[in-house]
Amino acid sequence: MAGFGGIAGRLYRGEVSIDFVRRQRMWYTISGLILLVCVIALLVRGLNFSVDFKGGSTFQFPYTTSQGSQTAVQGQISELVKNNGGGDATVQIASSPLLKSQWLVTTKALPTSPVNLTVKIADALEQRFNIPASKMTPSFVGPTWGSQITTKALEALIIFLIVIVGYLSIAFEWRMAIAAFVALLHDIVITIGVYALTGFQVSPTTVIGLLTILGYSLYDTVVVFDKVRENTAGLLTSQRSTYSDAANLALNQTLVRSINTSITALIPVASILFIGAGLLGAGTLKDLALVLFVGMLSGAYSSICIATPVLADLKERQPEYKDLAVKVKRRLAGGRRAGQRLLAAELAEDDLVDDNLIDRSGGKGFAGGFRGDTGRLHGPDNDAVLEDDAAIADDLDDPGGVTGDGHADSDSDNITVPPRPRGADRPHRVNRQQRVTPDQRRSGGSRKKRR
């Protein structure tokens, strides 16, 4: 966790950055493909609405092994309902490891006069499978009530979007409101598309969960936008960066928080979905948990990869931010050119030092390379020039071996070494015209030919 905290701090300070905004084309392409699949699924497969939306009758009663195999009983139930005027029925069994299995029979909306078919079919099922009346749970939802539920759900969604866009326009600005609206539509289409692809039933509980995840997605987006507004305050005056760079920094600063929030929210939802619905077989919990799980995943993605890049695209279209981007680009280009000039000056200075070493070697090449112990040049053409350096090195190794005038004393090998030049006699730096003498030009020892 300490390492993760260190990464969070580096992201917040801008030492490490993930370029989300500049990669908007990649995010748009990924989202476009997902949305295309979802739209095709909605057009081809459609949604599986529950009886609460389309109206109809349901019959729920327990399943026991004495009734026979599930496949055989399922066929018998369908035939019995059809023979009693219920038409084609959908027969499902809801089973779980901890609870008893239950039959769920769904039919079209049944008339109540002159004969109440709901009561007739319930009595026939009780007699055929020896089910006590207390264990039979019939219910009826009229088509009018189902259409009212659908209308109310759509009205609630539209009102929610209008209020959100108005609030963001007042609290922030209309471009942020549009970016948040695009992210919300993105989450709605993906969540509904998943239901179309998987065939899960859409119930009123699903609508409640959808409105809940829209609020969650919007909350995460607003937090990021608030940081963007803070980072871009006074940006046109300071001209320290472009709007996209400032928005990307805000996104990185809130990235770890967004990830932590999403994981913390998804863990209990996953528990409800896989434990509550999987082990307990609770249909209502499954309807609520599934839409929350899918919506939260989509909301976490859209608040990072869709909302902020869309906002940056809208802001970069403004003339003042276009001019700001040009100025920042010019400043960065000028800094790079200054760095290149500085590097060229350092290389030229190093070249001048090398030329002085060539002049000390008598205008000839470095035939011998470098001496291993002192790091100085040596070779057949340079030994005479560097004898004074050798003498000084011997003097350091044997202080009594060389006298002050450069002659060896009695303890040495009686070798006479010329004294080291000092003051005006030392080699000095020369310009390019002074390096090559006329004699060197005639003898072919010019620097140009040596190179």
Stockholm file with secondary structure:
# STOCKHOLM 1.0

chainA/1-451         MAGFGGIAGRLYRGEVSIDFVRRQRMWYTISGLILLVCVIALLVRGLNFSVDFKGGSTFQFPYTTSQGSQTAVQGQISELVKNNGGGDATVQIASSPLLKSQWLVTTKALPTSPVNLTVKIADALEQRFNIPASKMTPSFVGPTWGSQITTKALEALIIFLIVIVGYLSIAFEWRMAIAAFVALLHDIVITIGVYALTGFQVSPTTVIGLLTILGYSLYDTVVVFDKVRENTAGLLTSQRSTYSDAANLALNQTLVRSINTSITALIPVASILFIGAGLLGAGTLKDLALVLFVGMLSGAYSSICIATPVLADLKERQPEYKDLAVKVKRRLAGGRRAGQRLLAAELAEDDLVDDNLIDRSGGKGFAGGFRGDTGRLHGPDNDAVLEDDAAIADDLDDPGGVTGDGHADSDSDNITVPPRPRGADRPHRVNRQQRVTPDQRRSGGSRKKRR
#=GR chainA/1-451 SS CHHHHHHHHHHHHTSSCCCCGGGHHHHHHHHHHHHHHHHHHHHHTCCEECHHHHCEEEEEEECCGGGCCHHHHHHHHHHHHHHTTCCSCEEEEECCSSSCCEEEEEESCCCCSSSCHHHHHHHHHHHHHTCCGGGCEEEEECHHHHHHHHHHHHHHHHHHHHHHHHHHHHHTCHHHHHHHHHHHHHHHHHHHHHHHHHCCEECHHHHHHHHHHHHHHHHHHHHHHHHHHHHTTTHHHHCCSCHHHHHHHHHHHTHHHHHHHHHHHHHHHHHIIIIIHHHHCCHHHHHHHHHHHHHHHHHHHHHHHTHHHHHHHHHHTSHHHHHHHHHHHHHHHHHHHHHHHHHHHHHHHHHHHHHHHHHHTTTCCCSSCBCTTTCCBCSTTTTTTTHHHHHHHHHHHCTTSBCTTSBBCTTTTCCBCCCCCCGGGSCCCCCHHHHSCHHHHHTTCCHHHHC
#=GC SS_cons         CHHHHHHHHHHHHTSSCCCCGGGHHHHHHHHHHHHHHHHHHHHHTCCEECHHHHCEEEEEEECCGGGCCHHHHHHHHHHHHHHTTCCSCEEEEECCSSSCCEEEEEESCCCCSSSCHHHHHHHHHHHHHTCCGGGCEEEEECHHHHHHHHHHHHHHHHHHHHHHHHHHHHHTCHHHHHHHHHHHHHHHHHHHHHHHHHCCEECHHHHHHHHHHHHHHHHHHHHHHHHHHHHTTTHHHHCCSCHHHHHHHHHHHTHHHHHHHHHHHHHHHHHIIIIIHHHHCCHHHHHHHHHHHHHHHHHHHHHHHTHHHHHHHHHHTSHHHHHHHHHHHHHHHHHHHHHHHHHHHHHHHHHHHHHHHHHHTTTCCCSSCBCTTTCCBCSTTTTTTTHHHHHHHHHHHCTTSBCTTSBBCTTTTCCBCCCCCCGGGSCCCCCHHHHSCHHHHHTTCCHHHHC
//
